Protein backbone atom coordinates (compact mmCIF):
# COMPACT_ATOMS: atom_id res chain seq x y z
CA UNK A 1 0.00 0.00 0.00
CA UNK A 2 1.53 3.30 -1.04
CA UNK A 3 -0.53 5.58 1.22
CA UNK A 4 0.12 5.96 4.93
CA UNK A 5 -2.42 4.10 7.01
CA UNK A 6 -4.83 6.73 8.30
CA UNK A 7 -6.64 4.42 10.72
CA UNK A 8 -6.39 1.31 12.87
CA UNK A 9 -9.24 -1.03 13.72
CA UNK A 10 -10.45 -1.01 17.32
CA UNK A 11 -9.62 -4.66 18.04
CA UNK A 12 -6.12 -4.24 16.59
CA UNK A 13 -5.57 -1.11 18.66
CA UNK A 14 -6.54 -2.86 21.91
CA UNK A 15 -3.98 -5.58 21.17
CA UNK A 16 -1.32 -3.05 20.17
CA UNK A 17 -1.55 -1.11 23.45
CA UNK A 18 -1.64 -4.29 25.52
CA UNK A 19 -5.17 -3.78 26.82
CA UNK A 20 -5.98 -7.34 25.70
CA UNK A 21 -3.83 -10.34 24.86
CA UNK A 22 -5.85 -11.78 21.98
CA UNK A 23 -8.20 -10.69 19.25
CA UNK A 24 -10.83 -12.99 20.72
CA UNK A 25 -10.62 -11.24 24.07
CA UNK A 26 -10.96 -7.87 22.31
CA UNK A 27 -14.01 -9.12 20.38
CA UNK A 28 -15.80 -10.21 23.56
CA UNK A 29 -15.10 -6.99 25.46
CA UNK A 30 -16.20 -4.87 22.51
CA UNK A 31 -19.39 -6.85 21.89
CA UNK A 32 -20.29 -6.68 25.58
CA UNK A 33 -20.11 -2.87 25.47
CA UNK A 34 -17.04 -2.60 27.71
CA UNK A 35 -15.13 -0.31 25.32
CA UNK A 36 -15.74 3.40 24.84
CA UNK A 37 -14.53 5.41 21.86
CA UNK A 38 -14.61 9.17 22.37
CA UNK A 39 -16.86 8.67 25.39
CA UNK A 40 -19.46 6.47 23.67
CA UNK A 41 -19.94 2.69 23.83
CA UNK A 42 -18.60 1.05 20.68
CA UNK A 43 -19.68 -2.50 19.78
CA UNK A 44 -18.02 -2.76 16.35
CA UNK A 45 -14.60 -4.36 16.59
CA UNK A 46 -13.79 -3.13 13.08
CA UNK A 47 -14.43 0.51 14.03
CA UNK A 48 -11.77 2.58 12.29
CA UNK A 49 -9.89 4.72 14.79
CA UNK A 50 -8.06 7.84 13.70
CA UNK A 51 -5.30 9.83 15.36
CA UNK A 52 -6.61 11.64 18.41
CA UNK A 53 -9.48 9.25 19.14
CA UNK A 54 -9.86 8.37 22.83
CA UNK A 55 -10.38 4.72 23.81
CA UNK A 56 -11.41 3.66 27.32
CA UNK A 57 -11.43 0.13 28.72
CA UNK A 58 -11.67 -0.76 32.41
CA UNK A 59 -10.89 2.79 33.54
CA UNK A 60 -7.75 2.86 31.37
CA UNK A 61 -7.61 5.64 28.80
CA UNK A 62 -5.66 5.48 25.55
CA UNK A 63 -5.16 8.09 22.84
CA UNK A 64 -4.74 6.84 19.28
CA UNK A 65 -1.45 7.91 17.74
CA UNK A 66 -0.65 6.80 14.20
CA UNK A 67 2.83 6.90 12.71
CA UNK A 68 3.15 8.43 9.30
CA UNK A 69 5.13 6.16 7.02
CA UNK A 70 7.91 7.63 4.91
CA UNK A 71 7.89 7.89 1.11
N, C-alpha and C positions, 0 to 999 in steps of 0.2 A: 504494500500500500504506500503510495507516494505522499499522501497527506498525513499531517500529524493527527494522532487520535485526539478528537475533541471531547471524548466522553469515556466513561468506564461504567460497566453494568454494576448494579447494586450488589449482587451476590459476589462478583469478582472483587469489588472494593472491600467488602467485609473480610474476605480472605486475605487480601493484600495488607490490610492494617492489623491483622491478627485478632480481629474481634471474634472470628470463628475459625475452626480448624479445617472444616470441609465444606464443600459446596452444598452437600445435603443438609448440614446443620444450618447454613445460611438460608436455604429454601424453607425449612421448617419455621425458623424465627420470623422470616419475612411474611410467610403465609398466615402465621398466627397473630400478625399485627404488632409484633414486638419492636419493629424498626420504624423510626421516624426520619423523614427527609424534609428538611426545611420546616420542621415543626409539625408536620402532618404524617399520619400513619400511611405507610407505603406497603402494599401487598404484592407488588409486581417485582419479582427478582430480577427481571431484565430491564428495570427502570434505568434509563441512561442518565448518569450523573455528570455534571459539568463542573469545571473549576469554580470553587466558592460555595458549592452546595454543602449543607450541614447535615450530617448523619448522626443519629442518636440511637444507641442500643444499650440497655441496662445501665442507664445513667452515665454512659461514656459518650463523649461528643467528639466527632471527627469532622475535619474540614477537608473537602476534596481538593487535592492539588494535582494537576496534571503536568507532566514534563513535556515540553515542546521538543520534538525530535529535530535534529539538524537536517540540512539539505542532502 
